[in-house]
Amino acid sequence: MEQVTDHILAAARKVIAVHINYPSRAAQRGRTPEQPSYFLKPASSLAIGSAEAPSVVERPAGCELLGYEGEIALIIGKPARRVGLEDAWSHVEWVTASNDLGVYDLRYADKGSNLRSKGGDGFTPVGPGLIAADTVDPAGLRVRTWHNGELVQDDTTEDLLFPFARLVADLSQLLTLEEGDIILTGTPAGASVAKPGDVVEVEVSAGEATTGRLATRVEEGTTAFADFGARPKTDDVQREEAYGSREAAGLSPDESAAVGPVLTAELKAKLEGVCTATLSSQLRKRGLNNVSIDGLTSTRPEKRIVGLARTLRYVPNREDLFKTHGGGFNAQKRAIDSVNEGEILVMEARGEKGTGTIGDILALRAQVRGAAAIITDGGVRDFSAVAAMDMPTYYANPHPAVLGRRHIPWDTDITIACGGTTVQPGDIIVADSDGILVIPPALAEELADDSIVQEREETFIAEMVEQGHSVDGLYPMNKEWQARFQEWQSRQGAKGD
């Protein structure tokens, strides 16, 4: 196996890094780019490391957050200028491992260029081995990262947002990629922070071919920053970004970051305890009549679901636009792969029943991620398999056709229309065998409390009717029956005690 050498590092005139490219990283960051974006790292940041002879990187004095990111690095073998997608991969000679190191303490300093935060000496270790690019499928690579021996990153290139050929072709539109140039292709979820004394290892493999482990040891810097330049500073926002989550950074939950009322466990239990018919009447009392998603059938009508809405919009198919938006990690796949536990994915399909909007594989992915339900006012493919899942799917009809027959997946987490009503991300969805309601979050607490009271009243009324009483004056209750209801409720409470 060929090895990374000083000669190879010396040939690298440019090191170009991609910001976000893995779906897992996009989901972790909460943003998915439509096009790749890049930044430059100086060639002086390059270093070689192996398990036997780790490279050494200094966490600059005064810095707290030295982030590591295991990545696949591409080494250009022949110049590329304005190459097409079909030819782009032939310009890559070698594949190797890299660690895109950087200090979050200096991110603020260069307005997004990352020069000081990502450009330090030793901040781009690569190696140790090289895999010939013409011997591997660029969509069949695996990257893994270990932090002090613990596996923390493990992903493949099968579903990249921007496949490697696209990166090469895209960059070559405006600049010449020269022999020896290095492209860092993005990092998956799991990147975090290394401290002095830690060892980070990265390995890239394709079947039995491997780069071996690229090892880097972190040391504490001792030379303080001078007064005439930017000095390190950080805050909880940077800590959360560096570690990947507030929890991983040891920070308390950020209640102020929530938009509108939170669907707490207590509120969710209240809403699960009342039927949609009751909620609908309470919404009507508040002047909200257009809050039901109509005309759909459930694969699990016996289930009552409550969750926060995530949204996906399909637009009518137009062949030229489907070529640019329909393939790869499109909006449909991004929505499925970022839905969180307890959330409900609501799809706008314009009531178009002549094609599928979800099939068994993506529905299974949503279920595995913990989605409470999928709602679409379009068709469902692979219907038997979808209907057999524990997660409910609400749909207009089964249909065998693929998405591209009538739809282009266009955008996520925006205001949409589904089944005749408007749905916004963060709306509370409640569904049972009677139907599906969209509840404005600001009304949810009082709506739940009033619905609980209403259902107690209706339980009392049903008992009185069963005993033979007329509904005249009872349903709705007049003052006399209200008084009797209060007595009945007191007795019920006493029984509960």
LINBELDA-V777813 format. One record per run of one state. SS is the DSSP state (alpha for helix, beta for strand, coil for the rest). FROM is the first residue (numbers start at 1). TO is the last residue. Records with the same first field share a line. If there is no record, write none. Layout:
SS=FROM-TO  FROM-TO
//
This chain:
coil=1-2  4-5  12-14  19-22  30-37  42-42  49-54  60-65  69-69  77-79  81-84  101-101  111-114  119-123  127-128  130-130  136-141  148-149  157-163  173-176  178-181  185-191  195-198  207-208  211-213  221-235  244-254  258-264  273-275  286-291  294-296  299-304  317-318  326-330  339-343  349-355  359-359  369-372  377-378  381-382  388-391  396-396  399-402  406-406  413-415  419-420  424-427  433-434  440-440  467-478  497-497
beta=3-3  15-18  38-41  46-48  55-59  66-68  70-76  80-80  92-100  102-103  124-126  129-129  131-132  142-147  150-156  177-177  182-184  192-194  199-206  209-210  214-220  292-293  297-298  305-316  344-348  356-358  373-376  379-380  392-395  397-398  407-412  416-418  421-423  428-432  435-439
alpha=6-11  23-29  43-45  85-91  104-110  115-118  133-135  164-172  236-243  255-257  265-272  276-285  319-325  331-338  360-368  383-387  403-405  441-466  479-496
//
